[in-house]
Amino acid sequence: MKTALLLCLAILSLTPIVHADQVINYPADKPIFSISFPDGWDVEIGEESVSAASPDELVNMELIALDAGEIATAIDDAKEGLEEELKGIKWTKPETGELNGFKVTFLNGNVTTEGVKLAVNCAVFAPKGGETFFMLFNAIPLVALEQHGGDVSKVLNSIKGK
């Protein structure tokens, strides 16, 4: 009996600890989506947005909820705002598709600012027939994608409509 117990304890001590993700339902009063961030990320929930950052602060994500009436100009407005902030950004053609039941439009670009090459991403997630949609923004140093690319992908794939 002691041998079996010691063996179990030894196996458990060698097993990596699995951290639970932080699941956020947003907006809190009438959620339209949930999103999961890796454990250890700093997540702040505001009245109109959710902000998240990796522990090393190389990845920062901002999600904002907007009224459905604004969706027609959302990508153009985001593009214009980001171009004001990040001079010289080069955009790829927006891509549309579906992710976990949402219509999604992705706008991706690259820019070098203060000698750092960044991947800039904006995504519009629209629930079918919803009164609200949301946008996700992030800017990540290209060198950080090796370390955090999997986390970013996991966050995007965790988004689910309510």
C-alpha positions, 0 to 999 in steps of 0.5 A, a space after each residue: 500500500 505504501 509503495 503504491 501511494 509513494 508511486 502515485 505521489 511521485 507521478 503527480 509530482 512529475 506531472 506538469 501543473 495545468 493552469 485554468 484559463 480565465 474565462 470572461 463573459 462580456 458584457 457582464 449585464 447581458 453577455 454576448 460572448 465569452 473569451 478565455 485568457 491564459 492564467 497569469 495574464 492581467 485582465 481588466 474589465 471595464 464598462 465598455 471594454 476588456 483589456 488583457 496583457 501577458 505577464 511580460 506585457 509583450 501581448 496586449 489585447 483590447 476588446 470593445 463592445 459596439 452597437 450593431 449600427 456601427 458595424 458597417 464602418 467598423 473596419 474603416 474606422 479602426 483602420 483610420 484610428 490605427 493609422 493615426 497612431 501607427 504611422 506607416 502601417 502596411 495592411 493586408 486585404 481584410 479577410 472574412 469568415 466565421 469563427 465559433 458562430 460569429 461572422 468575423 472580419 480580420 484586418 492585419 498589418 505590419 509596422 515598425 515603430 521605434 525600431 520594433 517590428 509589430 504585427 497589428 491585428 483588428 478583428 470584428 466579431 458579429 453575432 448573427 442577429 445581435 444588437 452588439 458586436 465587438 472588436 479586438 485589437 492587438 499589437 505584438 512585436 514580431 519576435 514575441 510571436 514565437 513565445 506568445 503566438 500559441 496563446 494569441 491563437 488560443 484566445 481567439 479560438 476561445 471566443 464563443 457567442 452567448 
